[in-house]
Amino acid sequence: MSTDGQGRNHWFDDEAGPVVRPYAMTRGRTTSPAQHRLDVIAVVVTEPDVDDRETDPTLSPEHVEIVGLCRDAPQSVAELAAELALPIGVVRVLIGDLVHAELVHVTRPVPPAELPDESILRDVINGLRAL
């Protein structure tokens, strides 16, 4: 922490801007009610009837940015974390807040056990080739 010529403390680096600890973005929370559903490859989609939320005082700038990014195109949790330059755990909590507020929904990836058997896919390909 440095001081300027007038004795004021600077809580930021002039080049980097203000520094906010990740736990401050989540108000100290490390989980959310919806977090059990949030794999890193889970896809987040903005609800179709969501208006522009930039004026909503209950949402943080990170919440608004997530809604905006997912409005443009569905994004995975990992993509959102990379785009926001935040840890996955923080992004999961923020997405959980948005799911709870019904601003976004999450589609889970299909578990490998529920994917079609490889032999069935080969039979389909062979059948298509025979046509």
Salt bridges, closest charged atoms under 4 A:
ASP4 OD2 - ARG8 NH2 3.01
ASP4 OD2 - HIS10 NE2 3.75
GLU47 OE2 - HIS105 ND1 3.20
ASP56 OD2 - ARG53 NH1 3.17
ASP97 OD1 - ARG29 NH1 2.72
ASP97 OD2 - HIS63 NE2 3.10
GLU118 OE2 - ARG122 NH2 2.17
